[in-house]
Amino acid sequence: MKFLTLSFLVLFSFISNAQDPLKFSDIITVENVSQKELFGRAKIWLAKYYKSSKDVIQTSDAETGQILGKALYDFKPKSFMGSEAVKGNIAYTISIYSKDGKYKYIVEDFQHEKFGLLTTAEEGEFSMFGSSKGFKKKTWEDMKKQSEEEAKALSESLKLAMGKKSEADF
């Protein structure tokens, strides 16, 4: 019985400390626009938003209205002493799903090239030789904040593009 109780407590503490990956998503209504048109708008937006949409788009299916892409942005720490060690790319996944009259986007799986997956945890699991706990915490918060800013800029740009009629409709 003691073993069972101890096993339960260990399992519970592990589960309660688990953190969710950083993720941003929304469902946007675009009245009277077909799934096909929204899919086309999303593809055009990807081509304009990213330098090379061919490198970003991993899969796309016009029939189902789904696009999956992988992109990255350059993480530049905000004026921390010793921040050269944490500069680098943060990769993320963007998914766009279109249906008649609405679309959904998901921006997730933010991964720093040196420190791994960004989560909702208050502190990162990464270790840096010679760095203080305060520096690690500030760096972690900065990575999450910049990822949120990236997702917000992306979603605002996507929303504008998805609300506009195609330039081919003149």
N, C-alpha and C positions, 0 to 999 in steps of 0.2 A: 504494500500500500504506500509506503514511504517513497519507493522508487517511482510509482505512478504519479504521486503528487509532485515530486521533484521534477520529473519529466515534463509535466504540465506547466510548471512555473518557468522552466527554462524555455520551453516552446513559446509560452505567452510573452516572455520578455523579448525574445527574438522577433516575434511578430509585431509587438508594439513599437520596437525601434526601427522597423523597416519604413523606408520613405518612398514616396511615389516619385517617378521621374517628372521633370518639369514638362508641362504640356499646356498649350493654348489652343482653344477651338471655339467655333461659333457656327450657328446655322443662320443664314441670311436669306430673307425672302426677296425675290425679284419678280414682281407680279407680271403675268402675261408673257413670260419668256420661257421658251422650250428648253428641255434638257440639252438638246443638240446645240442650240445657240449659246447656252451657258458654258458648255464644254468648249466650244470654239473660242469664246471670250477668255476662258481660263488659259487655254493654250497660247493665245496671243499675248495675254498678260505675262505669262512665264517667259516668253521670248523677249519681251521688252524689259522686264524687271531684272532678269539675270543676264550677265554678259554672254553666257553660252547656255541656252536652255537645253541644247542637246546633251550637255554634260550633266545638267540638273535632272531632267526627266528620266526616270528609270523605267516606268511603264505608263501607258495610257491606253484607255479603252473607250472609244467613242460610243459604243453600244451601251455600255453601263454608265458612262459619264464619269469615270474614275481616272485620276491622274495621281501618280506617286513620284515624288522627286526627292533628291538629296542635294543639299546645298551647304554652304558654310559662310561664316563671316570671320573677320579678323578681330580677335579679342585684344583690346589695348587697355590695360589696367589704368585706372584713374589715379595718377600722381602718387603712387606708393614707392617708397624707397625700396630698391631691390626688385622692382617689378619686371625687369628684363627676363627673369626666370619663369614668369607665368604668361608671357606673351605667347600667342599662338592662335591657331584656328579653332573655332567651335563649329562643328558640323551639326546639322539637324535634318529632320525629315519633314517634308510638307506633303500633305495629302489634300486633294480637292475632289469632292463628290458632288455631281450635279444631278438634279431632278427637275421636272417641270416646275417652274416657279420658285425654286430655291436651290441653294448650294450650301455645302458644309466644308469648312477647312479645318485641318488639324496641323499644328506645328508642334513637333515633339522630338524626343530622343536627342536632346542637346548633349553633345559629347566634346569636351575639351581634349585636344590631342595629347596632352600630357596627364591630365587629372581625371579623365573619364566622364562618366554620366553625371549630369547635373540633376539634382533631385530637390524636393521640397524641404529637405533637412536643413536645420539651422546652421550646421557646419558640415564641410566636406570631409570625406574619408581620406583624402590625399595627404601625403606627408612630404614635407620639404625640409631638407637638411638645413639646420641652423635658423629656421624661421620660427617666429613667435606664434602663439595661439591667436593673438589679436590680428597679426598679419594674415594668417590663413583664413580667419573668419571674414575679414574685410575683402580679401580676394574672392572668396566663395560668394559673398553677397554681391560683389561687383559683377562676377560672371553671370549670376542669375538675373541681375538688373539689366545688364546689357542684352541678355537673351530675350528678356521680356520686351525691351525696347525694339529689338530686331523683329520680334513677332508682331508687335503693335504696328510698326511701320509697314510691314508686309501686309497685314490684314487691312489697313486703311487703303493702301494702294490697290489691293485686290478688290475691295468693295467698290472703289471708284470705277475700276475697269469693268467689273461685272454689271454695273448699273448703266453703262453706256451702250448705245446701239453700235453695232459694227460699222466701221468706216466703209465697208463694202455696200452698206444700205444707203446709197445716196440718191 
